[in-house]
Amino acid sequence: MSFDITGSCVTLPNMETPSWLATHDNMEQQHDLSPQYTSTVRDIALRDAIYEPLFERILENIANGISLETTIQDDPRNLSLADFKLWMASSTSTTTPRDRRRMLREAKAEGADTLLDEVLPIADGTDNPMEDVERSKLRIKARFDLAAAWAPNRYGKSITGASSGGGGPITINIGQVESPYANPRPIEIDGNTINV
């Protein structure tokens, strides 16, 4: 028992003996090699209470084009992405891992649409007219790549299907598409030549 400055009785927490002061018997107790983390019903219920509402927010944010990692980092409880992924793979009383994966896929498909909706304002420069062109290209490419990863059936770069020529994959190379505006042609209006 100890006393603080005001004279009140204070109980100190049980502290371990430093290793340089420990006896052989003490060291065996301090260095117990048994697993420290075992899941009890209380632990599982606590994880569900934390991650179930967070999962709803994650689904909403992903559908709005915000990544899983950003949502976890923005949570004030300092949660771990790895712990969340472990919870995703575990069964709970309300949802199964298969249901969670399905809901996450659906949210990612919506998020891919949202990401691609952001491309035109970036390309037009309406979101930030002073932004560097290379930075804008990077932002657009990142959105296309993430949309392809989140919804590969809709936005992936290759489409596989059956054809009468052997049924092999059909690859569409988007880089070879030529814009009709790439080579302007001159036209004359009221004696003035304009390239369109």
N, C-alpha and C positions, 0 to 999 in steps of 0.2 A: 504494500500500500504506500502511495506517495501523496504528497500535498503540493498544490500549486502555490503561486505567489499570494493569493488571497487567503490561504489556509484551508481551502476546501479539499476534501478527500478526492483523489483522482485514482482510478484504476488504470494501470498501464496495460497495453496489449501484450499478449504472450509473444515474446520475441525469441528468435532462434539464437543460439550461441554462435558467435563467429567461428569459422572453421579453424582458425589458429588457436582458439581457446577450447575447442571441443575435445572431449575424451573419446576413446574408441567406441564406447557404448552410445554416446551422444551422436557420433557420426553415422552409425548404422540407422538411427532413427531419422536423422535429417536427410539422408540420401536414399530414401525408400524408392526403389525402382519400379514400383507398381504403377499402373496407369493412373494419372491424376484425373482424367476426364471420363466419367461414365455417364451415359444418358439415363436419367431417371425420368419418370413421368412428369415431374415438376420441370425439369430442364426442357423437355419436349414441349410442354404447354407454354413455357416462357418463350421459347423460340417461335412458336406459332403466334403468340400474342405480339411479338415484335415484327415478324416477317410477313404475316398475312396482310395487315393494312399497308405495309410497305410495298408488297407485291401489287396491290391495287394501284398505288401511285406509280410504280414502275411501269405497269401496263399503260397507264394514261400518258406518262412521259414519253415512252417509246413510240406510242401512236402519234405523239406530237413531234417526233424526230429528235428526242433527247436520249442520249445513250444510258445504258444500265449503269455503267461506271460513274457517270456524272450524277445520276440520281442517288446512288449509294454515298458518294463523296459529299453531296449536299445535305445529307441527313445529319441533324445535330447530335445524334447518339453515337457517332464515330463507329459505325458498323463496318464489318469486313465484307468485301466482295466474295471472298472464299467461303465465309460462313453462310452467306446468302445462297451461294451455289450448292452448298451441302444441304441446306434446307430445301432447295428446289428439288433435289433428288430424293428427299425423304418423304414418307407417307405421313399424312396427318388425318385428323378426323374429318376435315372439310374438303380437302382436295387431294388428288393423287399426283405423283410426278408427271404422269402422262397428260392429265388435264392441264397442269401448269405449263408444260411444254407447248401444248396446243394453243393455250391462251397467249403465250409469248409469241408464237409464230404469227397468230392473227394480228397482234399489236405491231409486230415488225412489218407486216405487209401494209398496214395503215401508215406506219412511220415512213416506209419507203415512198409512198405517195406524197406524204408531207414534205419529205426531203426534196423530191423532184419539183414540188410546187415552189420551192425556194430558189430554184436554178434561174428562172427567167428574170426575177428582179436583180439577182447578182450579175447576170450577163448584161442586162440593160443599164446597170449602174444606178438603179433607183434606190437601193438600200444604202449605198455609200458611194456617191459619185467621185470622191477623191481617192478611192482605193486603187492600188497598183494593179495593172492588168494581170501580171503573173500571179498575184495573190488571188484575184478573182478566178483565174483558171484553176488554181489549186482548190479553192473552195467548191467550185463546180465539179471537178473531178472527184473530190472526196465524197460529195453527195451522190454522184452516179455510182461510185464503187460501193458505198454503204447500202444504197438502194438495191444493187445487184446482190449483195451479201444477205440482206434482210429478206428479199423476195426474189430468189434466183429464178423461179418459174416465170415471173413477169418481167424482170429487168436484167436477167443474166445476159451475157454477151453471146451465148450460142444457144441455138434452138435445135432440139433433136426431134426428129419425126420420121415417119415412114414415107418413103417415096417409091415411085415405080422404077427408079434407077438403082436399086440395091439396098435401100433402107438405111444408109449410113447417116451420120450426123451432118446437119447443115450449119455452117458457121457463117455468121454475118459479121463482117468487119466494118464497124461504124466509122472508122477513120478514113475509109475510102469513099464515103458519100460526099459528093461535090455539091456545094451550095449554088443555087441559081444566081446568087449575088456575087460569087467569087470573080467572075469575069464580066464586068459591066460593059454594056454595048452603048454606043453613042446614038442619040436620037436628036432630031432638030425640031425645036418648038419656037415659032415666031422668029426665025433667023438665028436663034441661039442653040448651040450644041450642048446637050446635057448627057452625062454618062449615067445610065440606069442599069 
